[in-house]
């Protein structure tokens, strides 16, 4: 939010520097993110002067160009080639002299002496858009005949210097969405900290007088929940034109482009006191009646920007007796706004339900200065003041006269918050003894009414513009904010209570596994639970029928709840690769969300959540090193991680069934325990990587965390003595079909021999011209050991013969 120093100072007249004011505003919770010295026109029109056209002739080589001589107050006139159709002898015009820098948004260009179609040009006669004074480019600006030649454009146009504060306003501070709101807080701080004795004052509206007590335009509110209060005023005999320079300068300073005097006045009041106003062309109010109602479902409405919008019936609309004129509190209609032909207006000043405005704004993706304030909560008690303030300005600037009494529909008055605040509660929570008179002074200067005071505390009434002050603790926060956080001394003794929490196995396991990842060079990712809608269109492993949509998404990129952690992790991979970091090892714990339409009304059943652990790795195994060859991660690297997780959880991998999986997401293995999948790992298929523009292989591990934890609890770690008897190793070279995985050999082996067989390992795989093209050769090692004796040849051969027989019968294997 932008606040002008000059504008702010018009309400409290402080002598403090902008830097000091920035410091105080930040200290009281209105964080000043930056201060910027500005001119109401970028560049301040330095080098632009008032010139007088002495001669004007057609360019000999260009029909649309003219050669002029212009007196700019110097000894010799300037020769300027001009392309404007309206340039003529005798005009006073703005001239950008050589060296002048003009701005078009963030772009700039410098005026140089040049030749245009062979003719020397020593400057430029400017249009209003070229100077940043308007949007017209129909021709050059023609100035008043009384303008003094040679006068700087800065002085002629009244260009002001100012300082603008950029305030990072938090959503709860609707009371500070205006210059006066900021001035009120600043005045409270300056007084209560004995810096300056100032007070923020609103301009008086006592001179407001209605010329008629008739209601020329009637009002009908059909939805008082969405519109608790609606005030309006009929003003006639206005003359729509440009605003005076002081008004234009106020708006330009905070980045608002002036439009015309009526619209500029409504904007001025908005940024002055935080109350949005809307001016309707009164001649467009058919039936002389304002109706506040919900939109008709599936109706269409064209807004001021010329866009036709489809309404769904939830929007609050301001209508006449025939049609809609405005989306209430958000955006005006194209056909009912003020134009240069408008001679009478109906001025609206209303209080709309913040929830209603917020939903409409998000639904149509319309963010305006009005909706920004309405959806945070305006002051329902300032609508009449705002009307009077605007009416007086219109009378002064546009010649308007009030044609009716104020129309004010306020059927149910919104009650103030009343509460008791105790002094000992204030001091206890803040941690110091604040003098009672200081507390009272702060509360009163913030506009809070003290109804009763006694020795223990205060009974107060909170004004409605402070929407975030609803409890005594909120009042205490207001006192502390103005008194100053930095004014509270740090105690010499810090007290705390030790809280013992019983061990939680699930959290312990999560910490143990997180430590394992960190110890092995992996980083933890924490992605948003909201994700992009188009992922459900591009990634077939995401179910569109189970998609959990947000009713009011912030954007399409944050429109649905994630069904998988993988898209977020692949976004991380893509970002790292784009930043030239192609070696990536990431893990993430997070919930996934699905819609279960078959469930009843219970929200937990209808929207089940599942906690997942996902890992992605890509690039090289180790950082570049001069004495080691580079090796990329592969399937076996992600498998190693999966097996190590099983060990960390105390899960015996021999009890896990590994099943081949090749679907639209991953090519790898599924881990199954007692017919329940606890995880899967493998290589991400190229079609998925293509969605994220990732060209290098990515390997993925996904764990269903609660199933994994339950499995770990069933198979707890067991300890036994180290075996005193030696182990024996035997190797087999097995010729099997290409489709036979090593895991199947391992599974069969442990089914055949559970007592003596301790491990099964694969140490070589051969595929080549020495074996059949449909076959491959596995070199497999078997470790045998008895806990009570040394194994004999008979024992060993018995086991190996049974293993060979099982491999032959179940796999069709042969020995090489």
C-alpha positions, 0 to 999 in steps of 0.5 A: 500500500502506497502512502504519500508523505505530503498527503499524510502530513495534511492531517497531522502537520508533523515536522518529522523527516520521512526516515523518522516517520518510516521508523515509527510506522514500522515500530507500530506495526505498519511496516514500511518496506521502502521509501521512494522520493518521487515526482508526480510525473516521472523525471519531473519534466526536467528539460521540458519548457513552454515554447511558442510556434513561430513558423510551420511548413510542410516537410518537402519529403514527408506529407505527414511531417511539419518543419517548425521554428519554436521560441523557447525563451533562448536567443535563437529559436529551435527548428523542430520536425513535428508529426502531429496533425494539429501543430500550428503557428501561434500555439504555446506548446511543451517542448522537450529540449536536447538532452531531456529524458522522457519516460514510457512506464519503465522505459526511457528515451533521450531527446537528441539532435537528429535529422528526420528525412534530411531536416535537422530537428532540435527537440520534440513538441510533446503530446500529453502521453509522451510527458506522462500527463495523460493517455491521449496521443491524438496530437501535441498539447496546446497550452494556454495563450497566457503561458510564459515562453521559457517557463519550465514545464515543471512549474507550469504543470505544478509538478510536485516532489514527494516521498512515498511510503510502501507499507506492507499492510497485514490483512487484519489492519483494515483501519489503516488502508487510508491516509487518515488511518495511518495518520491516526496511528502515527499521531497516537505514537507521536503523542504517547511517546512524547515526540510531538503533540499532534492530533490527526483531524479529518476535514470538516463537512459542516458546510454540507447542505442539501438543496432539497429534502426530496428523494429523487432516487429511491432505494430498495435493498433485497439482500441486507445480509450482503449489504447491511448499509447503503447510502446515496446522494443525487448531485446535479449540474456537474461539469465533467473535466480534468481535475485541478493539479493538486488533486491530480498530484495527490493521486499520481503520487500513489500511482493512480492515474487521473481520469476526470474530476468526478472519478478522481474525487471518489478515488481521493476519498477512498485513499483519504478515509478508506471508504470506497465510493461509486458514481453512477450517471443518474440519467442511466438509472432507469425508473429512478430506482436503485435495487440491491440484489443478487445477480440472476444465475447465468446472466451476463454483465459487461464491466468497465474494462469492456469484458463481458462476464458470466454471473453465477447468481452469488454476486451482489449487484447494484441495479436500476429498475431494468438491469444491473449497473455494477458488481457491488463493491468490486467493479462498475458497469460499462454503461452506467459510469461517468462520461464527459457528457454526464451532468448529474450523478448518483453517488453511492457510499455503502457497507458490504459484507466482507465475505460476499465481496471476497468471494465475488472478487476471487470468483471473477479474478477482479482485484480493485482498490474497492474490493481490497478494502471491502473484503477486509472490512470497512467502517459502516459508520463512515458512509455518510461522512464520505458522501458529504466529503465527496459532495463538497469536493464536487461542488468546489471542483465540478460545480455540482449541487446536491439535488436530494437529501441523503438516502440511507438504508441501515435496517439493522445497526451493527453493534459495537464491541463492548468489553472490560479491560483490566490494568493488571491484565494489560501489565501482566501480558505485556510484561511491564507496568505501563502508567494508567494515564498512558494506557488511557491516552493510547486507547483514546487516540486510537478512537476507542471510546472509554465508557467507564473508568475505575481503579481496576480498569476500563469499560470500553466501546470499540469503533467498527473500523477496528475489525480486528479488535474483538477481545480484551487481548486485542486491546492490549495488543493495540496498547503495546503496539503504540507504547512500543515493543522496543520500550519493553525491557528484557528481564534479567531472569527468564523463567520457563517450565519443562514439559515432558512428552512421552515417546511417540514411535511414529515421530521417532521413526520419522526422525530416524529416517530423516536423519538417515537421509540427511546423513547421506546428503539428501535435502528435505523438500516442503511443497505446497499442498495446493497444486496446478489444475492442469497436472490432472489433465496432463498426468494420467496417474492423477485421478480427475474424478477424485480431485479435491477442488478449491471453491475459491482458488487464488489461481489456477496454479493453486486450484486443487489439493495434491493427490501425490507428492511427485509433481511438487518434487519434479517441480523442485527437480526442474527448478534445480536443473534450470539453475545448473544444479543437476545432481539432486537428492530430495525427500518429502513427508506430506499429506495427499488428498482425494475425494471419495464421492461414495462416502457419506456426509462425514468430511473425514470420510469424504476427503481422505488424507494419506501421509506419504514419504517420497524420494527423488534422485537424479544426476550423479551419485557423488560430486565431481572429483579429480580421482574418481570417474563420474557415475550417474544414479540408477535403479539400484541406487533408489533400490538401495535407499528403499532397502535401507529404509526397511532396515531402519524400520526394523522390517525384514526384507525377506518378508517383503514381496517385490512385484514388477510394476510398469505403469503410466508413472514408474517402471520399477518394483512394488513392495508388498507386505501381507498383500498390502502395498507399502511402497514402490520405487523405480524410474519415472517414465519419460512421458511424466518427465516431459510435462516438467521439461526434464530431460535427464533420468529421475528415480523415485521412491514412494512410501505409504507412511502409516502402512510402513509404520504399522509394518515396522511395529509388527516386525520389531528389531530382535537381538541375538548372540553373534554366531560362533560357527563359520558361514559357508558360501556356495555359488551357482550360475543360473541360466534363466529367461529374461523375464525372471528377476533376481528377487524371484530367485531370492524369494524361492531360495528362502522358501526352500531353506529358512533355517540355514540360509542367511543371505542371497546375493547377485554378483554378476549378470551375463547377456551375450552371444554365449547364451541363448538370445532369450536367456540371461545368466545370473551368478548367485551367491548363497551364505549358509550357517548353523547356530549350533555346529559347523556345517558338513558337506552333506548338510551343504550339498543337501541344501544346494540340491534342493535349491537347484531343484526348486529353481529348475521346477519353478523357473525353468533354470539350468546350471551353466 
